[in-house]
Every structure is written in structure tokens, then in C-alpha cells.
Amino acid sequence: LFCSMLHSLFEGKKELFKGLYIAEKTDYDFRPYPVLHFDFSGMEINGQEDLHKQVCRHIRYQGKINGVELGDASNPADMLDELIVRLSDEKGPVVIIVDEFDAPVTSNSDDAALCQIIRKTFNAFYATIKKNSGRIRFFFITGVLRLANMSIFSAMNNLVDISMNPVFAAAFGYTETEFLEYFGEGIDEHMEISKDEDRESFIGRIREYYDGYRFSPDSDITVYNPVSIGEFFSQGYRFRNYWDMTGVSTLVVDLVKYQDLSALLDTRMELDLSSFYTFDVRRIREGDLDRDETLALLYYSGYLTITDFDEPLIYLSFPNNEIAGSFSKNLVVRYMRSRDNNIASWIKMFRQACRIGDSDGMKARLDEYFDSFSYELVGKSDERFFHSIFHAIFVIAGMQAISEERTLRGRSDEVIIAGNNIYVFELKVDRDAEDAIRQIEERGYTEKYLHLENEGMSIFEVGISFSSKTRKISGWKILPV
């Protein structure tokens, strides 16, 4: 969407920007420039000759729509050079936009020889752009992998990386102010029809599902996912996982098999800022990315976002319920035995038990959940492991799950809101569930929710004990407040 906007801007289509800041508050002249807009996603490459043909076809098409007929050169770099020179001589400086630049590499990361061919071809492609920089008005490029980690850009050292620049923190989504300004009227119309909840609660649910992307450690601005928001309204205000409709990155999903499950489901993941800059893309193919490198890649692909920054440490988590549910489900199912075919019905039963306060049903479903894991694939059986996958199942089930909720005297392990029920959980490993209940009461973890009883909410203390040997629930106690 952003690339499309830039394309229209540099083509001088002022009418599309009527009422917007650039047209109303600046002296931008909307001069038209020739635009070369490349999208390299979806390329199926079988070898060097096939790769060159496909890239040349892209270049030839861009020439055609700009009124330039190119010859039959088989070398992409030579063809691109001819196009830039001819266009700039005839129409002035050229604008070049490249979307998903890294798709050819990441989609073939398991073929070392082919990756080398791709890198060599695109190295020459971008070297041609660098050589013609004097003929280029503007160059913009997007991708999942950071430019610094791609050897194909060794010839281009004059690019400005805006990935974490605070100036662009709000450029790729709706801020809270923008969301309320442009969608507030539609929400009001919906609230007139639906009497199920008040306006603020409804907006709060939208925020929990689709907001939360923070793109700079130096800015606390968060934005809503514009694609999911668009789907949410067009689908009749239905809270669904629209992220999966855009296509889950196979690269990201495949990477998880190299990592400890609990490391990728942690509710607060920290890594050094340098991890965003140092890994080599070739290590993806080799499958030896370490935890921090994997988390950095998950951040760039949209699965994680920045929650806090204490230089040099960056803290990451899932941005919202939509992403947490999507990633957790894809990840957890990989580690579970026998539940691939009926996990949807199991989740439905689990969610219903939580909503109606069926303690026995909740425990039975959780017993099944922990019993279904292939533990040879997961890491240590410490409290962090149990907490991570415990939190994940509530997220997958679409419930409001608050991990490590802060109180005046500490942090409760997990707070779950399901229907009219609030569950405050404390988890222990190789200790009694009674100890967990005692901690909840001594530290007053439920006190902040007591006023909600007047609004019809029921509050429960839940202590759970896990066995490090069996990796199952060994103790369970639930008390109404």
C-alpha cells in the first residue's frame, strides 16, 4: 500500500491526494516522474537462465508502460541500465520502487547454489542502480530481511535505512488518533445497532486485536494493521484472524523447528540491539540462527513488535491478539501429537468451559493440552516453559490473556478474562497448588478486579502445580473470591 502511494505521488496524480497534508499544507509541486515499480514476490526460479528471463521480463514490462521498447538483451543489469538511461534522457529523473526485494532469496533459501546465482544477479541489478544514481530522483525498497544482512547490496552503500527511524514510526499503519478520526463514524453507526457493549469496550477490543505495532525503540507510537482493520469493517465488524488470509510466511514458520518452543512463546523477549544488524542471511539456509537472530527475523516479518527499550536491550512481544493467536497456533500445533485434526473442536470446548466457569472442564482440557506435546522437541521443563505454553493456549482460544499482570505487591503469572469470569492464575513447578493460592492471597493479586463484581463479573483464584518430570499438571485448586 505504501509503495502504491509513492507510485501515485511521483506520477503526479494530485487528485488522489486532495485533502491530505502533502497537497494542502506543503508546496510540493506534484511533478510527474517516470516510475519503475518492481515486485519480485512469487517468482519460481529454476536456474540462472530462468532467473534472467524473469527479471528481464519485469524490466521490459516497466519499460513498456513508460513508453520505452527494449531489445532482447538476456542480461538484466544491461537491460536495466538501458531503461534508466533512455527514460531519464527522454522524461527526466527516474523513480524506482522495489517491493519484497528479498523474496527470491528467502523462497529459495534451502538451495545454496541457486541462492548464490540469485545473489550474483541482483548484486549486478542494484549495482546498476547505484551507477545511475545521478539519473534517479528517488529509490525505495522493502523486504523482510534487513539490507545490512544481504550481500546483494554490497554495491549500494548510499541507502538510508528507515526500519527503526522514529520519524517513520507512524508511517505504516493507523495511529490511535487516525483510527478514531477516520473510523469513528462507522463505529458509532454499528453501536446504534449493536447493544451488546459500550463504545469504549468495543474500541478496546479492536485495539487488542489489531493495534500494537511499534516500529522504533525511540518512539512509543503504535499503529493498527491497516489490512486487518479494512477486513474487520468490510466483514461486518467481525473479530477474526485476518492476518492468516494474507499468507503466513513459510520462511518464518519453517524457522521455528530450530528453536526451543518456550523461547518463541515467551511473553517478554529481550535481545541486544546488535542482533538486528549482525546475522548473515546465509545462516537461515543452514538452520543455525540462534535465538536472538530468530527473534530479529520475527520482528522484521511482523510477528513481533517492540514493547520497551533499555539500551542496548530491546524487548519484544506479539503486537496484538490477532498475531499472537496466528503464530502461537501455527507453532504449538507443530509440537503437539495427534491433535492436528481436531484442535478447532478442542479449542471450542476449552473456551466454553472457561466462559461458563466449568472448573472440571477447564482442567480436563488443560490436561489434554499438556499431555499432547512431543516433549523431545521442547526445551527445559522450568517455570518459563510452562508459563509460555500455558499463556499460548488462552491466546489461541481467543480469550483476553494478560501475562505477568503488575500489582502493588508483585506480578500475577496470568490473568484470563473469559465471558463474565476473571481467572487469576499462579503457576508453580514441583510445589503445591496451595502455595500458589497462598501467594495470590498474600500479595493481593485479585484486589484490582474486585470492583468489577458490581458489574456482574465473577473472580477466581487458580493455583496450578506442574511436575518437571512428567511435564503435566500435578495439582489444581480454584477458589471463588
N, C-alpha and C positions, 0 to 999 in steps of 0.2 A: 504494500500500500504506500509506504514511504517512497519507494523507488518510482512508483507510478506518479505520485505527486510531483517529484522532482522532474520527471519526464515532461509532464504538462507545463510545469513552471518554465522550464528552459525552452520549450517550444513556443512560449509567449502566449499561452491561452489564458489571457487575463480574465475572461468572463467566468472561468471556473473558480477564481479567487475573489469574486465580488463579495464584499462584506468582511473579508478576512484581513488580518493585520497587515500583511505584506502589500495588499492593494490599497488599503485605506490609510495606513499610518506611516508608510515609507515612500521614498522616491524611486523605488525600483521601477525600471522602465519597461519590463516585460519584452525585451528584445528577443526575437526568436533565434535560436541556435540549432544547428543540425545535431540530433541526438542519436547516439548509438547505444541501444539498450539490450544487453545480453543477459540471458538466464540459462545457466549451464546445468540446471537440475534435470533429472530424468534421462540423462544420456546413458545409453547402453553401449559400452566400448569393448570391442573385441580385439583390438590391436592398434598399432601405430597408424596404419593406413586408414582404418575405420575412424580413428580419433581425428585425424587431419581432415577427412572428408566432412565429418560432422561440424567441426569448428569452422571450416571454410564455408559450409552451408549457412551457419549462423551469420558469418561476416557478409556473405553475399546477399543474404536477405536484408540485413541492415543497410547495405548499400542501395538495394533496390527501393526500399521505402523512402530513402533520402535522394532518389533520382540519380544514382550512380551505378552504372552497369560495370561489373568487374569481370576480369578474364577468368581463365580456368586454372589459375595457379593452385598447386597442391600444398604449398607451404603456408600455413595460417599466418605466420608472422609477416611474410611478404605481402599477403593479401590485405592484412590489416593496415600495414604501412601505406599501401597504395590508397586505400579508402580514406585514411585520415588526411593524407596529403591532398588528394583531389577534393575532398569535401571542404577542407579549410581554405584552399585556394579559391574555390567557387562560392562558398557561402559564409566563410568566416570561421572563427574558433569552434572546435567540436566539444560537445559534452558526451562523456562516456559513463554509462551506468552498468555495473556488473552485479547481478543478484545471484546469491548462492555460489560464489566463486569456488568453494571447496568441495562441492558435490561430486565432481568427477573423481577426486582423490578418496573421499570418505566412503563412497559407494563401491570402491574397488580396493579397499584397504587390506583385503586378505590376499591380494595378488602383488607380490613385491615387484616383479618385472614390469607389470603393467603400470603400477604406480610410478615407477621410475620414468617410463615413457610419458606419462601424463605430466609429471613434474617438469620434464625437459621441454615439452611442447608449450606449456603455459608459462614457463620461465621466459621463453622467447616471445610469447604473446605480450606479457607485461613489460618486457624489455623494450618492445616496440612502442608501447605507450610512453614509457619513460623517455625514450629517444625523441618522441614528438611532443614533449611537454609544452614547448613553446606554441604549439598549434591547438592546445587543449584548454578550453575555458574552465571546465570542472570535471572532476573524476570522483565517482562514488562507488563503493564496493561493500557488499555484505556477505556474511558467511557464519557458520557455526564456529569454526576454528579461528583462533586469533592469528592475525597476519604475521606476528613475530615468530609463530611456530611453523610457518610454511616456507620452505626453501625456495618455492617458485617466486617469492618476492625479493630474492636477494638482489635483483637488478633494480628494485624500486625502493629507494631509501628516503623518498621525499613525501611519503604519505603521512597524514595526521590521523592517529588512531583516536576515535571518539568513543570507544566502547564504554569507558568509565568516566568520561568527562562530565562534570556536574552541569555544564552549560546545556547538555543534551539529555539531562536526566528525565525530562518530561516530554521528549520528542516522539516517543514511540508507544503511545497509549493515551488514555484519558486520565487526567488528574481528577481528584475528587470534585474540585470546583467545576471543571469542564463537564464531568459526568452529570452533576446535578443541574447545571445550566441547560444542557442540550437534551437531557432525557427526563428531566423533572416533570415536564408537562405530560409525557406519556405515562410516567409512574402515577401521577395524580388521576389520570383517566382510569387506570387499572384499579386504583384504590377505591374509586367510586363504585366499581362493580364488585370487587372482592372485599368482603368484610372480615376476613379471617384474622388479620393482624393490622397493627397500626403502621403508618408510613415509615417511621424511623426503624421499626423492627424489620420491615421489608427491605429497606435500603441496606440495613446492616447485614442481612442475609446475602444480598447481591455483592456487597463488599467482601464478605468472607469467601464467596465462591470465585470471584473474578478479579479482585484488586490485589495489590501487594507486590507488584514488580518494582524493585528498586535497582536502578542501573548504575549508581555511583556511590562509593563509600563516603564521598564528601558532600552528599545531598541526602536529605531524608524524604524527598519526594517519592511517592509511589504512584503507580498508574494501573488502570484497568486494562485487561486484554481486549483490544478493540474487536477482534474477530469473535470472541466468545460473547461479548456484550451485544454485538449485532445479531448473533444467532439467538441469544436469550430473548430479545424483543421480537424478532421475526417468528420465533417458535411459540409465541403466546405466553411469555413470561414463565417459561418452564426451567426449573433449576436442573440442568443436565450437564454431563461432561461433554462439552463441545470440542475440547482440546483433541480428543481422540479422532474426531472427524477430520482434522487437518492432517492426520497421518503421524503416527508415532515414529520417531527416528529409530530405524533399525540399528544404526551405529550405537546409539546410547543404550538401547535395550541389550544388545549383544555384549556391551562392556561389563554389565553387572556380574557376569559369571566369573569375573576375575577378582571380585571384591567380597569382603565379609558383608553379609546381609545387614547386620546391625550398623555398620559404618555408613550405609546408604539410607537407612531409615531413622537415623538419629534426628532428634527434633532441633538440635542446635549444633551445627557442624562448623568447626573452626579450621582455618588454614592460613598459611602465611601468604601475604600479598604476592610474593615472588612466584608462587605456584601458578599464577595466571599467566606468567610470562615465559617460563623456562622449559616446559615439556616439548619434546620433539614429536611431531605428528607421526613419524615412522614407528614410534613405540605403541601406537594404537594397534597397528597391524600385528605387532609382535606380542600383544597381550600382556605387557609388563608395566602398564601405567600403575603408579602407586595410588593410594587413597586420595591424596591431595590433588594429583593430576586429574583423576577421575571426577572429583567434585568440581574442579575448574571447568571441565568439559560440560558437566551437567549444568553449570551456571550459564555458559555461553549458549547452550541449546534450549534454555528457557525452563528447565525443570527445577532449578534452584534460584534463589534470589538473595540479595544482601539484606541482612536484618540488623547488623551492627558492625562497627569498625573501631578497633582499638589498635592503632598502628603498632606493629605491622600485621596484626591479625584481623582477618575478615571473617565474620560469622554468617553462615548461610542456613537457609531452611526452605521448605516449599513455600511458594508465594501465596497460595490460597488452597481452598478445599478441592477445586477442580483439578489442579496439578497434583496435589498430594494423593488424591484418590486414583488418578490415572497412573501415576508412576508406581505407587505402592501396590496396586492391584497387579500390574504387569510384572513387578519384581517379586512379590510374595508368591504368586502362582508358580513362578519358576522353581521355587524352593519347596513347594508342597507336593505331597504324594496323593494321587487318586482323587483330588478334588477339582481338577481342571474342568470336568464336565458339569458339575453341579454346584459350583461355587456361588452362582447367582441365587439359587434357591436357598442355599445355606445362609447367605448374607441376609436375605429377606426374613428368614426365621430369627436370626440373631437380632436384627433391627427391631422386629416386632416384640421380642422378649424384653428388650431394653425400654421400649416405648410404654409397655403396659406394666412394667415393674415385676416381671416374672424372673425372680432370682434363680430358681432352679433351671429355667430355660437358658438364662444367660450363662450360668456356669457350665451347663452341658455343651453349649455351642463353643465356649472358650476351650473346654477340654478337647473337643474335636479339632479345634483350630491348632492348638499346640501339639496335639498328637500326630497331626498330618505333615509336620515338617521333616524334610530329609536333613537330619542334623549333620551328616557328614559334609554338607555344603555350607554350613554356617560356622561362625567363629566361637568365641568363648561364651560360656554359659554364665556370664555375670549379670548384674542388675541392668546394665546398659542394654544388653542383648534383649532381655525380657521386656524392658520398657519400650524399646524400639518397635518390636513386632506387636506388642500389646497396643501401642498407640496406632499402629498402621491399620489394624483391623477395624477400629472405630472410624477411621478416616475413609477406608474403603466402603464401609457401610453407610457413609453419607451423614454421619452424626457430627455434631459440633464437638470437637475434641481439643481440649486445651492442655498442653503438656507443661509440667512444672509451673503451675499457676502460683504466682507470688502472693504471699500473705504477710501479715505483720511479723509473724514468727517463723517464717521459712517458706518452703515451696511444696505444695502437694504434687504428687507424682503425675496424676491425671485427673482432669475434671471432664465429665461427659454430660452433655445435655441431649436428652432423647425424649421427645414429646413433652410431657409435663413433669419429667423426672430429671433430677440433677444427681449424678453419682460422683462422689469424691473418693478417688482410689489412692491407696498407698500400697506399694509393692515391696515385698521382702524376698530375699533369696536365702534358703536354708534357715529361716526363722519363722516363728509362729505368726499366723494371721492376727492373733490377739495383739502382738507387738505393733502391727501396722495400725489397727484400730486405736490403740493407746496413743500412738503418735498423732493421729488425726485429731483426737480429742484434746490432748495436751497442748498442741500447737494451734488449735482453733481453726483448722483448715475450712470448716463449714460455715464459720461465722459470717463471712461476707455474702453468703447466699440466703441467710435466714429471712431477710425482708421479702424475699420472693415467695415465701409461704403465703403471704397475704394475696398474692396474685395467682394462687392455685397450683404452685409448684411443690412437688414433694422432694425432699432432700435425703440422700442415703450416704452413710459411711460404708466403704467397702475395703476390707483388708484382704490382700491376697499373698499367699506364700508360694514360692516356686522352689522346686528341687533342682539343684545344679547337676545332680546325677541323672535323673530321669528327664529333666527339662520339661516337666509338666507341673500343673497346679497341684500342690500338696496340701494347701489349706485355703479356706474361703470363709469369710464371715461378712455379713451385710446387716447393717442396723439402720432403721429409720431415725431421723433426727427429731 
